Amino acid sequence: MYPYLASVSPYPNSALSAGQLALIAVVPVLALAAWLILVFVADRGPRHRAAAGTTSVPQQPRVQEQQEQELEEPERKAA
């Protein structure tokens, strides 16, 4: 019949080389590490860095805030 069909098998060779097996193991581990790093960085609070020549908004002292709250809500007497 046809001599070239004798070497063709209906079952493919499923053996993987050592490099392919290492790649299969390394890629998910690197993806997990990258994901964990991104989650850690996203969870951190933002850093407040002032650029040169800029000023920040002045903070009001807590005493002033307490006085404002007292003016807005007078103390209630117990019944």
C-alpha positions in Angstrom: 0.0 0.0 0.0 1.4 3.4 1.0 4.7 3.1 2.9 4.5 6.5 4.5 1.3 5.6 6.4 3.0 2.9 8.3 5.0 5.4 10.5 1.9 7.5 11.3 0.2 6.6 14.5 -3.3 7.6 15.5 -2.0 8.2 19.1 0.1 11.3 19.5 3.3 11.3 21.6 2.2 12.7 24.9 5.6 12.6 26.6 6.7 16.1 27.6 10.3 17.3 27.9 11.8 18.4 31.2 11.8 22.0 30.0 8.1 21.8 29.2 7.3 20.3 32.6 9.3 22.9 34.4 7.5 25.6 32.5 4.1 24.1 33.4 5.2 24.3 37.1 6.9 27.7 37.0 4.2 29.8 35.2 1.4 29.3 37.8 3.8 29.9 40.7 4.9 33.2 39.1 1.4 34.2 38.3 0.3 33.5 41.9 3.3 35.5 43.3 2.5 38.4 41.0 -1.2 38.4 42.1 -0.3 38.3 45.8 2.1 41.2 45.3 -0.5 43.2 43.5 -3.1 42.5 46.2 -0.6 43.6 48.9 0.3 46.8 47.0 -3.4 47.7 46.4 -4.2 47.1 50.1 -1.6 49.6 51.3 -2.7 53.1 52.1 -1.7 55.9 49.8 1.5 57.8 50.5 1.2 61.5 50.9 4.1 63.1 49.3 4.1 66.9 48.8 5.8 68.1 45.7 8.4 70.8 45.9 7.0 74.3 46.2 3.5 73.2 47.2 1.8 73.7 50.5 -0.7 71.4 52.2 -4.1 72.4 53.5 -3.7 73.7 57.1 -5.1 71.4 59.7 -7.6 72.7 62.2 -6.9 71.9 65.8 -9.3 69.5 67.5 -10.3 72.1 70.1 -11.9 74.2 67.4 -13.8 71.1 66.1 -15.1 70.3 69.5 -16.3 73.9 70.0 -18.2 73.8 66.8 -19.9 70.5 67.7 -20.9 72.0 71.1 -22.5 74.9 69.3 -24.4 72.7 66.9 -25.7 70.2 69.5 -26.4 71.7 73.0 -26.2 69.3 75.9 -29.5 67.7 76.9 -30.6 67.5 80.4 -31.5 64.2 81.9 -35.2 63.6 82.6 
